[in-house]
Amino acid sequence: MPVDTHVWTIACREFDHTLRECASLTPAVYSRVGELFRQRYGTHAGWAHSLLFAAELPQFSHYLPVELQEELKRNAIAEREQKKRYILYTYKYEYE
């Protein structure tokens, strides 16, 4: 099952919040994300991966229930804020 940063973000949010502590998508993280999908969805892990990925794309989100669309928007805002905090934290301790 292919894992990219979007699928990693889904896995962090939905399955294992500790994955957020990882700085990058290493082979171990890649393996863990695949394992989480297989544990949750079994033989349908690849299909679930595709559906969850596509559901977050703007051109498909209108097919989702309004409540889920709103939740995805809130998640996107929270993820952007988390990235900002990480960048500021990294800058503060590496360059000061």
KEGUVO-433817 format. One record per residue (C-alpha): residue number from 1; residue in three letters; x, y, z. Coordinates in pm, 1 decimal, always signed. Example, Ala and Ser with C-alpha at 12.3 -4.5 7.8 and 13.67 -1.06 7.14 Angstrom:
2
@pos 1 code Ala x +1230.0 y -450.0 z +780.0
@pos 2 code Ser x +1367.0 y -106.0 z +714.0
END
This chain:
96
@pos 1 code Met x +0.0 y +0.0 z +0.0
@pos 2 code Pro x +157.7 y +333.2 z -98.9
@pos 3 code Val x +204.1 y +586.2 z +178.7
@pos 4 code Asp x +265.7 y +954.7 z +115.9
@pos 5 code Thr x +248.1 y +1256.2 z +344.9
@pos 6 code His x -130.8 y +1282.5 z +301.4
@pos 7 code Val x -188.5 y +921.1 z +402.9
@pos 8 code Trp x +58.9 y +968.1 z +689.4
@pos 9 code Thr x -146.9 y +1267.9 z +806.4
@pos 10 code Ile x -465.6 y +1059.4 z +792.1
@pos 11 code Ala x -297.0 y +783.7 z +995.6
@pos 12 code Cys x -174.3 y +1038.0 z +1252.7
@pos 13 code Arg x -518.5 y +1186.2 z +1291.8
@pos 14 code Glu x -727.7 y +868.3 z +1281.2
@pos 15 code Phe x -514.2 y +579.9 z +1408.1
@pos 16 code Asp x -200.3 y +673.4 z +1602.9
@pos 17 code His x -138.2 y +1025.3 z +1728.9
@pos 18 code Thr x +220.0 y +936.5 z +1827.0
@pos 19 code Leu x +311.9 y +928.6 z +1457.4
@pos 20 code Arg x +301.8 y +1311.5 z +1471.2
@pos 21 code Glu x +623.5 y +1298.8 z +1670.5
@pos 22 code Cys x +809.6 y +1160.1 z +1368.9
@pos 23 code Ala x +1003.2 y +1422.8 z +1177.2
@pos 24 code Ser x +968.8 y +1255.1 z +839.2
@pos 25 code Leu x +825.1 y +958.9 z +654.2
@pos 26 code Thr x +1103.1 y +708.7 z +724.1
@pos 27 code Pro x +1085.4 y +340.9 z +619.5
@pos 28 code Ala x +979.9 y +252.6 z +976.9
@pos 29 code Val x +697.6 y +510.1 z +972.7
@pos 30 code Tyr x +594.8 y +395.5 z +623.3
@pos 31 code Ser x +574.5 y +39.3 z +753.3
@pos 32 code Arg x +379.9 y +143.8 z +1064.9
@pos 33 code Val x +120.9 y +336.3 z +861.9
@pos 34 code Gly x +66.9 y +38.2 z +632.2
@pos 35 code Glu x +36.1 y -188.2 z +934.9
@pos 36 code Leu x -225.3 y +40.2 z +1093.2
@pos 37 code Phe x -434.3 y +38.0 z +775.4
@pos 38 code Arg x -408.9 y -340.1 z +746.7
@pos 39 code Gln x -503.2 y -385.5 z +1115.4
@pos 40 code Arg x -806.2 y -160.5 z +1076.9
@pos 41 code Tyr x -928.4 y -262.3 z +731.3
@pos 42 code Gly x -769.9 y -604.1 z +668.4
@pos 43 code Thr x -782.1 y -710.1 z +304.1
@pos 44 code His x -959.8 y -382.7 z +220.9
@pos 45 code Ala x -667.2 y -165.4 z +339.3
@pos 46 code Gly x -573.2 y -54.4 z -12.2
@pos 47 code Trp x -933.7 y +34.0 z -91.7
@pos 48 code Ala x -971.2 y +224.5 z +237.6
@pos 49 code His x -646.6 y +407.5 z +166.1
@pos 50 code Ser x -780.1 y +523.8 z -170.0
@pos 51 code Leu x -1118.9 y +629.3 z -33.2
@pos 52 code Leu x -977.6 y +818.7 z +264.5
@pos 53 code Phe x -722.0 y +991.2 z +43.2
@pos 54 code Ala x -980.3 y +1088.2 z -221.2
@pos 55 code Ala x -1232.4 y +1207.1 z +38.4
@pos 56 code Glu x -992.3 y +1482.1 z +139.7
@pos 57 code Leu x -942.7 y +1611.6 z -213.6
@pos 58 code Pro x -1144.4 y +1928.7 z -280.4
@pos 59 code Gln x -1300.2 y +1793.5 z -600.9
@pos 60 code Phe x -1458.6 y +1501.7 z -411.0
@pos 61 code Ser x -1535.5 y +1649.5 z -69.9
@pos 62 code His x -1880.4 y +1771.8 z -178.4
@pos 63 code Tyr x -1992.4 y +1406.9 z -188.7
@pos 64 code Leu x -1936.5 y +1378.2 z +187.6
@pos 65 code Pro x -2199.2 y +1460.1 z +450.6
@pos 66 code Val x -2184.9 y +1827.1 z +555.5
@pos 67 code Glu x -2076.5 y +1733.7 z +909.2
@pos 68 code Leu x -1779.3 y +1540.5 z +774.7
@pos 69 code Gln x -1687.0 y +1822.4 z +536.1
@pos 70 code Glu x -1681.1 y +2061.0 z +831.7
@pos 71 code Glu x -1471.6 y +1818.5 z +1036.5
@pos 72 code Leu x -1219.7 y +1789.4 z +752.9
@pos 73 code Lys x -1197.3 y +2168.5 z +731.5
@pos 74 code Arg x -1134.2 y +2191.4 z +1106.7
@pos 75 code Asn x -868.4 y +1919.9 z +1080.3
@pos 76 code Ala x -695.1 y +2103.5 z +795.5
@pos 77 code Ile x -686.6 y +2425.9 z +997.5
@pos 78 code Ala x -550.7 y +2241.6 z +1303.0
@pos 79 code Glu x -281.2 y +2071.0 z +1092.8
@pos 80 code Arg x -171.2 y +2405.9 z +944.7
@pos 81 code Glu x -150.3 y +2555.1 z +1294.2
@pos 82 code Gln x +52.3 y +2258.3 z +1415.3
@pos 83 code Lys x +295.8 y +2300.7 z +1126.2
@pos 84 code Lys x +332.7 y +2671.9 z +1206.3
@pos 85 code Arg x +409.7 y +2593.1 z +1570.9
@pos 86 code Tyr x +664.6 y +2331.2 z +1467.5
@pos 87 code Ile x +836.9 y +2572.7 z +1229.3
@pos 88 code Leu x +846.3 y +2847.2 z +1491.9
@pos 89 code Tyr x +974.4 y +2604.1 z +1756.2
@pos 90 code Thr x +1243.7 y +2472.6 z +1521.3
@pos 91 code Tyr x +1351.0 y +2823.5 z +1422.3
@pos 92 code Lys x +1360.9 y +2943.3 z +1782.6
@pos 93 code Tyr x +1587.5 y +2663.3 z +1903.8
@pos 94 code Glu x +1806.7 y +2624.4 z +1597.2
@pos 95 code Tyr x +1872.0 y +2987.1 z +1512.2
@pos 96 code Glu x +1866.8 y +3174.0 z +1840.7
END
